[in-house]
Amino acid sequence: MLQNVIIGQYVSTSSFLHRLDPRSKLLSVFILVLIIFLANNWLANAFIVIFTVAMVVLSRVPLSFIYKGIRPILWLVLFTFILHLFLTRQGDVLFRLGFFVLYEEALRQGITIAIRLLTIILLTSLVTLTTRPIDLTDGLESLFSPLKKIGVPAHELALMMSISLRFIPTFMQETEKIMKAQMARGVDFTSGPIGQRIKALLPLLVPLFISAFNRAEDLALAMESRGYRGGEGRTKYRVLQWTMKDTLAVVGCIGFGLTIVWLRLI
């Protein structure tokens, strides 16, 4: 299950989203995340769902691959939805069964939060799924470059974020491998009370952190041996090109945001 995490993975296909400049994709997803939190009615949420589905189709990433990646997250979304049903006590009563009372506001908030979680996860995942890690690093560095004037190391910050995203799938695969090794030695992660399951996961932490530190040290030594000394004076083999389609993508997201604001006010 852990090896199916889609955050940080790149899928090479020929799609409109793949051909966009990474800077336009980063700006667009930032705008879209803000837009999602502005939706407060059924019509606005419906527009957001339709837009997200359209972006998934445009990416040409296999739907089965995306489903396997978000399947573990669906349990978190379901738990959040059920939590709202039990804890929210506002609005008209829609259903009553024993001690359980379903309120209208509880249902509305539960669906809204579930839509927000799913759409944010899908839209942010599409950025890494359609952008090569090196392009993502260059895009982040370009967007952070104005911060250099106040002493922020833009190149190092962008590289750190890109490496973190890149190693999420590797980290998950390492966790899966350690779990299988311990299960072969008799450790049970799937049965028993919840407290016992959490206790069984604790022995994972030591080998997992040791592996992560070893990978970080190997990466640092490899970069130093190749003469890496930060972003000062570095040149680029591939230069990012901002085209008209990137401008249209950002303007389209802004227009979509204005539509959501208008739907919020009606």
VOBA-239497 format. One record per residue (C-alpha): residue number from 1; y, z, x. Coordinates in nm, 3 decimals, always signed. Each point is the difference from the previous one (the first is absolute). Example, Ala and Ser with C-alpha at 12.3 -4.5 7.8 and 13.67 -1.06 7.14 Angstrom:
# VOBA-239497
+-----+---------+---------+---------+
!   i !   north !      up !    east !
+-----+---------+---------+---------+
!   1 !  -0.450 !  +0.780 !  +1.230 !
!   2 !  +0.344 !  -0.066 !  +0.137 !
+-----+---------+---------+---------+
This chain:
# VOBA-239497
+-----+---------+---------+---------+
!   i !   north !      up !    east !
+-----+---------+---------+---------+
!   1 !  +0.000 !  +0.000 !  +0.000 !
!   2 !  +0.244 !  +0.091 !  +0.279 !
!   3 !  -0.038 !  -0.335 !  +0.173 !
!   4 !  +0.137 !  -0.176 !  -0.311 !
!   5 !  +0.351 !  +0.148 !  +0.042 !
!   6 !  +0.241 !  -0.296 !  -0.016 !
!   7 !  +0.313 !  +0.166 !  +0.144 !
!   8 !  +0.055 !  -0.131 !  +0.352 !
!   9 !  -0.236 !  -0.297 !  -0.029 !
!  10 !  +0.102 !  -0.366 !  +0.025 !
!  11 !  -0.169 !  -0.282 !  -0.193 !
!  12 !  +0.070 !  -0.348 !  +0.132 !
!  13 !  +0.054 !  -0.247 !  -0.285 !
!  14 !  +0.249 !  -0.277 !  -0.073 !
!  15 !  +0.231 !  +0.139 !  -0.265 !
!  16 !  +0.369 !  +0.021 !  -0.084 !
!  17 !  +0.012 !  +0.367 !  +0.099 !
!  18 !  -0.163 !  -0.069 !  +0.337 !
!  19 !  +0.270 !  -0.255 !  +0.084 !
!  20 !  +0.290 !  +0.236 !  -0.074 !
!  21 !  +0.189 !  +0.167 !  +0.281 !
!  22 !  -0.124 !  +0.360 !  +0.051 !
!  23 !  +0.357 !  +0.127 !  -0.033 !
!  24 !  +0.034 !  -0.149 !  -0.348 !
!  25 !  -0.331 !  +0.156 !  -0.103 !
!  26 !  +0.102 !  +0.342 !  +0.129 !
!  27 !  +0.338 !  -0.018 !  -0.173 !
!  28 !  -0.160 !  -0.126 !  -0.321 !
!  29 !  -0.263 !  +0.274 !  -0.016 !
!  30 !  +0.269 !  +0.264 !  +0.067 !
!  31 !  +0.201 !  -0.138 !  -0.293 !
!  32 !  -0.309 !  -0.018 !  -0.222 !
!  33 !  -0.100 !  +0.362 !  +0.069 !
!  34 !  +0.346 !  +0.111 !  -0.109 !
!  35 !  -0.025 !  -0.222 !  -0.308 !
!  36 !  -0.334 !  +0.149 !  -0.105 !
!  37 !  +0.156 !  +0.347 !  -0.028 !
!  38 !  +0.271 !  -0.138 !  -0.231 !
!  39 !  -0.246 !  -0.112 !  -0.270 !
!  40 !  +0.002 !  +0.247 !  -0.287 !
!  41 !  -0.135 !  -0.193 !  -0.301 !
!  42 !  -0.301 !  -0.209 !  -0.097 !
!  43 !  +0.174 !  -0.336 !  +0.037 !
!  44 !  +0.126 !  +0.074 !  +0.353 !
!  45 !  -0.344 !  +0.123 !  +0.107 !
!  46 !  -0.160 !  -0.313 !  -0.148 !
!  47 !  +0.237 !  -0.218 !  +0.205 !
!  48 !  -0.090 !  +0.193 !  +0.316 !
!  49 !  -0.374 !  -0.039 !  -0.064 !
!  50 !  +0.037 !  -0.374 !  -0.063 !
!  51 !  +0.211 !  -0.041 !  +0.315 !
!  52 !  -0.254 !  +0.193 !  +0.211 !
!  53 !  -0.291 !  -0.209 !  -0.132 !
!  54 !  +0.199 !  -0.317 !  +0.077 !
!  55 !  +0.056 !  +0.116 !  +0.358 !
!  56 !  -0.370 !  +0.074 !  +0.045 !
!  57 !  -0.085 !  -0.350 !  -0.125 !
!  58 !  +0.264 !  -0.159 !  +0.226 !
!  59 !  -0.142 !  +0.181 !  +0.304 !
!  60 !  -0.338 !  -0.176 !  -0.046 !
!  61 !  -0.174 !  +0.310 !  +0.131 !
!  62 !  -0.345 !  +0.024 !  -0.163 !
!  63 !  +0.016 !  +0.225 !  -0.305 !
!  64 !  -0.336 !  +0.154 !  +0.088 !
!  65 !  +0.143 !  +0.108 !  +0.338 !
!  66 !  +0.304 !  +0.159 !  -0.165 !
!  67 !  -0.215 !  +0.174 !  -0.261 !
!  68 !  -0.226 !  +0.152 !  +0.265 !
!  69 !  +0.308 !  +0.125 !  +0.180 !
!  70 !  +0.166 !  +0.169 !  -0.297 !
!  71 !  -0.322 !  +0.130 !  -0.158 !
!  72 !  +0.017 !  +0.337 !  +0.182 !
!  73 !  +0.364 !  +0.035 !  -0.110 !
!  74 !  -0.088 !  -0.058 !  -0.364 !
!  75 !  -0.154 !  +0.349 !  -0.015 !
!  76 !  +0.331 !  +0.150 !  +0.114 !
!  77 !  +0.186 !  -0.205 !  -0.262 !
!  78 !  -0.247 !  +0.110 !  -0.269 !
!  79 !  +0.030 !  +0.365 !  +0.104 !
!  80 !  +0.382 !  -0.022 !  -0.015 !
!  81 !  -0.018 !  -0.160 !  -0.345 !
!  82 !  -0.234 !  +0.269 !  -0.137 !
!  83 !  +0.217 !  +0.272 !  +0.154 !
!  84 !  +0.301 !  -0.125 !  -0.197 !
!  85 !  -0.204 !  -0.001 !  -0.321 !
!  86 !  -0.082 !  +0.369 !  +0.039 !
!  87 !  +0.326 !  +0.136 !  +0.142 !
!  88 !  +0.277 !  -0.189 !  -0.182 !
!  89 !  +0.095 !  +0.164 !  -0.330 !
!  90 !  +0.280 !  -0.218 !  -0.133 !
!  91 !  +0.036 !  -0.245 !  -0.285 !
!  92 !  -0.199 !  -0.047 !  -0.318 !
!  93 !  -0.364 !  +0.104 !  -0.024 !
!  94 !  -0.227 !  -0.307 !  +0.006 !
!  95 !  -0.343 !  +0.164 !  +0.014 !
!  96 !  -0.148 !  +0.348 !  -0.025 !
!  97 !  -0.353 !  +0.110 !  +0.089 !
!  98 !  -0.061 !  +0.372 !  +0.045 !
!  99 !  +0.221 !  +0.129 !  +0.280 !
! 100 !  +0.097 !  -0.353 !  +0.110 !
! 101 !  +0.320 !  -0.139 !  -0.153 !
! 102 !  +0.123 !  -0.347 !  +0.094 !
! 103 !  +0.376 !  -0.046 !  -0.012 !
! 104 !  +0.186 !  -0.330 !  -0.015 !
! 105 !  +0.208 !  +0.077 !  +0.309 !
! 106 !  -0.314 !  +0.098 !  +0.194 !
! 107 !  -0.157 !  -0.339 !  -0.070 !
! 108 !  +0.320 !  -0.185 !  +0.090 !
! 109 !  +0.052 !  +0.189 !  +0.327 !
! 110 !  -0.366 !  -0.034 !  +0.097 !
! 111 !  +0.000 !  -0.378 !  -0.045 !
! 112 !  +0.338 !  -0.036 !  +0.175 !
! 113 !  -0.108 !  +0.201 !  +0.306 !
! 114 !  -0.332 !  -0.189 !  +0.018 !
! 115 !  +0.183 !  -0.335 !  -0.009 !
! 116 !  +0.245 !  +0.115 !  +0.268 !
! 117 !  -0.274 !  +0.116 !  +0.235 !
! 118 !  -0.209 !  -0.316 !  -0.037 !
! 119 !  +0.289 !  -0.245 !  +0.029 !
! 120 !  +0.153 !  +0.176 !  +0.303 !
! 121 !  -0.337 !  +0.006 !  +0.178 !
! 122 !  -0.068 !  -0.367 !  -0.079 !
! 123 !  +0.346 !  -0.127 !  +0.096 !
! 124 !  +0.017 !  +0.195 !  +0.327 !
! 125 !  -0.355 !  -0.103 !  +0.088 !
! 126 !  +0.088 !  -0.366 !  -0.053 !
! 127 !  +0.252 !  +0.027 !  +0.285 !
! 128 !  -0.271 !  +0.085 !  +0.255 !
! 129 !  -0.257 !  -0.229 !  -0.163 !
! 130 !  +0.231 !  -0.302 !  +0.037 !
! 131 !  +0.174 !  +0.085 !  +0.330 !
! 132 !  -0.149 !  -0.004 !  +0.348 !
! 133 !  +0.048 !  +0.328 !  +0.190 !
! 134 !  +0.210 !  -0.161 !  +0.273 !
! 135 !  +0.229 !  -0.160 !  -0.261 !
! 136 !  +0.027 !  +0.330 !  -0.182 !
! 137 !  +0.108 !  +0.170 !  +0.323 !
! 138 !  +0.263 !  -0.268 !  +0.065 !
! 139 !  +0.127 !  +0.025 !  -0.358 !
! 140 !  +0.031 !  +0.378 !  +0.014 !
! 141 !  +0.175 !  -0.017 !  +0.337 !
! 142 !  +0.248 !  -0.257 !  -0.133 !
! 143 !  +0.079 !  +0.214 !  -0.306 !
! 144 !  +0.038 !  +0.313 !  +0.215 !
! 145 !  +0.216 !  -0.174 !  +0.262 !
! 146 !  +0.334 !  +0.115 !  -0.155 !
! 147 !  -0.115 !  +0.358 !  +0.062 !
! 148 !  +0.014 !  -0.062 !  +0.377 !
! 149 !  +0.375 !  +0.056 !  -0.018 !
! 150 !  -0.061 !  +0.367 !  -0.080 !
! 151 !  -0.271 !  +0.043 !  +0.263 !
! 152 !  -0.312 !  -0.058 !  -0.212 !
! 153 !  -0.278 !  -0.172 !  +0.203 !
! 154 !  -0.063 !  -0.284 !  -0.246 !
! 155 !  -0.271 !  -0.177 !  +0.201 !
! 156 !  -0.202 !  +0.315 !  +0.067 !
! 157 !  +0.033 !  +0.115 !  -0.362 !
! 158 !  -0.115 !  -0.339 !  -0.135 !
! 159 !  -0.290 !  -0.012 !  +0.247 !
! 160 !  -0.109 !  +0.352 !  -0.096 !
! 161 !  +0.000 !  -0.083 !  -0.372 !
! 162 !  -0.186 !  -0.327 !  +0.058 !
! 163 !  -0.269 !  +0.167 !  +0.214 !
! 164 !  -0.041 !  +0.272 !  -0.263 !
! 165 !  -0.062 !  -0.260 !  -0.271 !
! 166 !  -0.229 !  -0.199 !  +0.225 !
! 167 !  -0.224 !  +0.297 !  +0.078 !
! 168 !  -0.043 !  +0.124 !  -0.358 !
! 169 !  -0.309 !  -0.224 !  -0.060 !
! 170 !  -0.138 !  +0.095 !  +0.344 !
! 171 !  +0.055 !  +0.369 !  -0.076 !
! 172 !  -0.181 !  -0.037 !  -0.333 !
! 173 !  -0.294 !  -0.179 !  +0.163 !
! 174 !  -0.024 !  +0.276 !  +0.260 !
! 175 !  -0.006 !  +0.260 !  -0.279 !
! 176 !  -0.277 !  -0.193 !  -0.176 !
! 177 !  -0.204 !  -0.020 !  +0.320 !
! 178 !  +0.030 !  +0.375 !  +0.067 !
! 179 !  -0.093 !  +0.081 !  -0.361 !
! 180 !  -0.313 !  -0.217 !  +0.021 !
! 181 !  -0.097 !  +0.162 !  +0.331 !
! 182 !  +0.032 !  +0.348 !  -0.149 !
! 183 !  -0.183 !  -0.103 !  -0.319 !
! 184 !  -0.288 !  -0.118 !  +0.220 !
! 185 !  -0.011 !  +0.354 !  +0.139 !
! 186 !  -0.027 !  +0.155 !  -0.346 !
! 187 !  +0.361 !  +0.058 !  -0.104 !
! 188 !  +0.054 !  -0.057 !  -0.375 !
! 189 !  +0.346 !  -0.126 !  -0.103 !
! 190 !  -0.083 !  -0.105 !  -0.357 !
! 191 !  -0.159 !  +0.298 !  -0.177 !
! 192 !  +0.076 !  +0.364 !  -0.065 !
! 193 !  +0.317 !  +0.179 !  -0.114 !
! 194 !  +0.339 !  -0.139 !  +0.100 !
! 195 !  +0.055 !  +0.287 !  +0.244 !
! 196 !  -0.326 !  -0.077 !  +0.176 !
! 197 !  +0.091 !  -0.370 !  +0.027 !
! 198 !  +0.337 !  +0.083 !  +0.154 !
! 199 !  -0.170 !  +0.236 !  +0.246 !
! 200 !  -0.243 !  -0.278 !  +0.094 !
! 201 !  +0.294 !  -0.227 !  +0.086 !
! 202 !  +0.149 !  +0.246 !  +0.251 !
! 203 !  -0.244 !  -0.093 !  +0.284 !
! 204 !  +0.137 !  -0.355 !  -0.026 !
! 205 !  +0.342 !  +0.105 !  +0.130 !
! 206 !  -0.090 !  +0.084 !  +0.361 !
! 207 !  -0.179 !  -0.328 !  +0.092 !
! 208 !  +0.254 !  -0.197 !  -0.206 !
! 209 !  +0.301 !  +0.144 !  +0.184 !
! 210 !  -0.172 !  -0.038 !  +0.337 !
! 211 !  -0.070 !  -0.366 !  -0.077 !
! 212 !  +0.359 !  -0.056 !  -0.114 !
! 213 !  +0.143 !  +0.158 !  +0.317 !
! 214 !  -0.235 !  -0.203 !  +0.220 !
! 215 !  +0.105 !  -0.324 !  -0.172 !
! 216 !  +0.367 !  +0.091 !  +0.036 !
! 217 !  -0.047 !  +0.074 !  +0.373 !
! 218 !  -0.190 !  -0.326 !  +0.056 !
! 219 !  +0.272 !  -0.195 !  -0.179 !
! 220 !  +0.276 !  +0.169 !  +0.202 !
! 221 !  -0.180 !  -0.072 !  +0.331 !
! 222 !  -0.058 !  -0.362 !  -0.102 !
! 223 !  +0.368 !  -0.048 !  -0.085 !
! 224 !  +0.116 !  +0.161 !  +0.324 !
! 225 !  -0.241 !  -0.209 !  +0.209 !
! 226 !  +0.152 !  -0.314 !  -0.155 !
! 227 !  +0.350 !  +0.105 !  +0.097 !
! 228 !  +0.128 !  +0.126 !  -0.335 !
! 229 !  +0.328 !  +0.188 !  +0.047 !
! 230 !  +0.150 !  -0.004 !  -0.349 !
! 231 !  +0.213 !  -0.258 !  -0.174 !
! 232 !  +0.282 !  -0.028 !  +0.256 !
! 233 !  +0.021 !  -0.356 !  +0.137 !
! 234 !  -0.310 !  -0.124 !  -0.183 !
! 235 !  -0.017 !  -0.360 !  -0.120 !
! 236 !  -0.204 !  -0.139 !  -0.290 !
! 237 !  -0.243 !  -0.291 !  -0.003 !
! 238 !  +0.034 !  -0.039 !  -0.377 !
! 239 !  +0.349 !  +0.021 !  -0.145 !
! 240 !  +0.031 !  +0.095 !  -0.367 !
! 241 !  +0.164 !  -0.266 !  -0.216 !
! 242 !  +0.182 !  +0.099 !  -0.320 !
! 243 !  -0.010 !  -0.295 !  -0.240 !
! 244 !  +0.125 !  -0.078 !  -0.350 !
! 245 !  -0.327 !  +0.115 !  -0.159 !
! 246 !  +0.050 !  +0.344 !  +0.156 !
! 247 !  +0.349 !  +0.021 !  -0.149 !
! 248 !  -0.136 !  -0.108 !  -0.338 !
! 249 !  -0.276 !  +0.262 !  +0.021 !
! 250 !  +0.247 !  +0.285 !  +0.064 !
! 251 !  +0.244 !  -0.130 !  -0.263 !
! 252 !  -0.289 !  -0.031 !  -0.245 !
! 253 !  -0.096 !  +0.364 !  +0.057 !
! 254 !  +0.362 !  +0.107 !  -0.052 !
! 255 !  +0.012 !  -0.204 !  -0.322 !
! 256 !  -0.326 !  +0.159 !  -0.112 !
! 257 !  +0.152 !  +0.342 !  +0.071 !
! 258 !  +0.307 !  -0.081 !  -0.209 !
! 259 !  -0.232 !  -0.105 !  -0.283 !
! 260 !  -0.181 !  +0.336 !  +0.017 !
! 261 !  +0.337 !  +0.181 !  -0.003 !
! 262 !  +0.102 !  -0.198 !  -0.308 !
! 263 !  -0.331 !  +0.081 !  -0.171 !
! 264 !  +0.058 !  +0.367 !  +0.088 !
! 265 !  +0.333 !  -0.001 !  -0.181 !
! 266 !  -0.110 !  -0.170 !  -0.322 !
+-----+---------+---------+---------+
